[in-house]
Amino acid sequence: MRLTFFSAGALRCIIFIAVAIVVPITFIGCGSSAFSKPAASRAPTASMLAQTASVPPILLFNGTGTLAADVSAWETILNNLKLSYATANSSAMNSMTETKLKTYKLLIVPGGNSATIGKYLTKTATANIHNAVQAGLHYLGICAGGFFAGDSIYNGLNLTSGVWFNVYHNGGKGTGLTAVEISYPNNTKLDQLWKDGPEFAGWGSIAGKYPDHTPAVVEGKSGLGWVILCGFHPEAPASWRNGLTFTTSAAVDNAYAGKLVTYALNGTWLPHF
């Protein structure tokens, strides 16, 4: 039997809990009404680019189920890196062929609700994304985008050879917006903003750990594609912190977000344990 719970708030995440013995407990994303209002995107859409021969290296998914504010935060990161990109909503992704997807180098799926992301994409669309990654498209998944990359029952991409992901339990503190200390190789630690995000046990090499040592950032090959998954929000601007206590600045965390993009785009290894 599967029980479904709904939390309050327009941008709160929906949590689905499977209680059958052989069915995983599945959490599907992140979100908060505290997230700032997004700025209007100036990036071309994938459908606009279909009329030209120019294709930027990065495709940023902004379809139904993603948080508009998180899409905006990633646009800020990409603009600061001076990287060109296009955006694709659910309709555009549903009409995009595997061949078209392979003209990009990197697909970024940001935070939101992975069940909703999967609901508004067709099976053909997720199969095309999966196959494009197997053929060499790189993938960066953040929070809900990390859940979506796994073998999710909500029309996930299964870039992980059958591995599904559970939520990080946050030491029993719940899934609210909070600062979580992430440990990196060489004894580096950064406080990062987290909400409802996954831990990635069972797949990839570990590039960051939660306080309980479960994987917070993982990386690895999926076919010929390079995949980096992150369970927290290094892209979060200072306005999202809402009085929470952090030992690291938003600028430092944002620099790590830029690092994730750069390494995912180039298909190179982050330092890992």
N, C-alpha and C positions, 0 to 999 in steps of 0.2 A: 504494500500500500504506500502511496506517496502523499505526503502532507504538504500543503503550500501555505506559507505565511506571508503577509504583506505588511511592511513597515510604513509608518506615516511619512508624509512629505512628498512633494511632487517629484523630487529628484532622489528620493531614497531608493536604495537597491531592493529588489525583490529576491528573497532567499527561498530556494526550493530545497526541502530536506527529504531525502529518500531513506526510509527506515527498514527496507528489506535487507536481509543479510548480505546478499550478493550485489546490491545496488549501492553505489557510492553516495555519500552525503555531498551535495553539489551546491556551491555558492557561485553566484554568477556575475558579480560586478561591484561597482563602487559608485558613489555619488553623494552629493550633499547640497542642500539648499544654501549652504554657506559659500559655495563656489561662486566666483564673481561672474557678472554678466559678460558674455563674450563680445569681442569686437567683431565687426564685419570682416569677412575674409576677402582679401584681394587676389587670392590665388585663382588661376584658371581651373575650371572644372574639367573632368575627363571628357565630357561630351563636347565642350568648347574646343578642346585640343584635337578632337576627332576631325575637325575641319582643317587642321594644319598638319604639317610634317614634323613639327617640333614636339618632343616628348621630354619633360624634365625627368630627373633620376628618381624622384620620390613621389609616391601616390599616398596621400593621407585620406583614410576613410573617415567620413563624417556623416554616415548614414544613421537611420533610425536605431536607437539604442545607445549611441554614443552621447556623451555629455558635451553640449555645445561649448561650455566653458573650458572643457579639457581639450577639445579640438583647437580652440583659440590659444590655449597655453602652448600647445605643440607648434602652432604656427609661429608664435613668438620665438620659440627655440630655433626653428628652422630659419626664420628671418635673421636672427642673430648670427647664425652660422653662415648666412648668405648662400643657402642652398635653395635651388628652385624646386618647386613641387606643384602638383595638381591635387585637387580634391575630388572625391567620388562619393556620392550618396548611395543609398540602397538601390534605387532605380538604375543608376549608372552602373553599379557593380553587377546587377542582375543582367544587364545587357552586354557586359564586357566579356569578350572571348578570352580563352587561355592565351591565344597568340598576342592579343593586345596587352594583357597583363604582363607578359614576358618582355614587353618593350620598356618596362620600368625596372629599376634596379632594386628598389626597396618599397615594401608596403608597410605602413604604420597603422595599427588599429589601437586607438586610445581607450581611455576609461569610459565606463558607462554601465550597461547591463548586457551581459553576453547572451542571455536567453532572448532578449529583444533583438539584439543584433542578428542572431541566428534565425529568428522568426521571420524577419523581413527580408532575408536573403533566400533565394531558391536553392534547392539541392544542386542544381547545375552550377550556380554561382560559387558555392563553397567547394564543389568539385574542381572548378576551374582554378580557384585560388590554390587549393591543395596541389593540383598538378603543375601549376606555374612555379610554385616553390620547389617541387621535386625537380623541375627543369632548370632552376637557378635563380628565381626571384627570392630576394632576401625578405625577412619578416621581423618586425619589431612590435611586440604586443605588450601593452601596459595595462595592468589590473584586469579589467574585463577583456581586453585584447589578449591577455595571457590565458585566461580561462578559455576563450574562444579558440585559441591555438591547439588546445588539447582535444582528447577524444570525448568531447562534450555530447551529452544526449540532446542538446539544444542546437542541432545542426552545426556542430563544431567542425573545425578544419582537420583535426587529427593529423597534425604535423609531428606527432610524438609517438608514432608506432603503437597506438592503443592506450597510452597513458592518459588518465584524466587527473584533474587537479582539484584539491580541496582548499578551503579558506585557511589562512593562517589564523590560529585561535587567539593570538594576542595575549597569551598568558591568562586566559579566562576573563579578560576585560571587556569582551564584546567587540562589535564591529564598527564602533563609532569613529569619527574623524579624530586622529591622534598622531602624535609624534612617536615613531618607532626607531630605535637605534639599529642601524644596519652595519654589519661587520664586513670588511673587504679584506682581500689578501694584504700581506705586509702590515697587519695590525692597524689598519685604517678604519675609523668608524665615523659615520655620519648619521645624524638624526634626519629621517625622511618622513614626509606626510603619507599616512596610510589610512585607507578606509575599505573594509570588506575585501581586501586583496588576497590573491592566492599565494600558497606556498607550493613549490614545484618539485616535490619529492618524486623520484623515479625516472626523471628525464634530464639529460644534458649534464654539462659541467657547471659547477656552482661558482658563480662570480660574486655573490653576496649572500649573507646569512642573516636571518632574524635572530633575536636574542636567544631563542631556544635551539638555534643552530639548524633549523629547517631552511631550505633554499628560498631566498628572496629574489635572486636574479640567477637565471640559468642561460646557457648558450650551447649551441651545437648544430650539426648538420641535419637537414631534413631533405633527403635526396641530394641534389646539387645546391640547394638553397641554404643560406645561413640564417639561423633563428636566434633571436635574443628575446627573452621574456622577463618582465619585471613586475613584481607584485605591489609596488607602491608608486608614489607620484613625485618623481624628482623634478618634473616640469612645473610643479605648483608655484604660482606667484605668492608673494608675501601676504597678499590680501586673503588667501585661503586659510591662513593660520589661526585667525580669530582668537587670539589670546593664548593659544597653546604654547608651551615652553619648548624651545628648540635650542640645542647647543651649537648648531650650525646655521648659517644664514641661508635665506632663499637663493641668493646668488650662487653660493657654493653648491647647493643641491641642483640648481638649474644647470650649472656647469657639468654635473654628472649626467643630466638628461642629454646634453649636447654630446657627451662622450658616448652614450648609448647609441644615438643616431649615427655618429661617425663610424663606430665599430660595426654596427649593423649594415650600414651602407657599403662599407668596404669589405664586409665578410671576414673580419679579422677577430682574433681572440681577445676578449677582455682578460685581464689578469684573473686567474681562478685558483681555487683551493685544490 
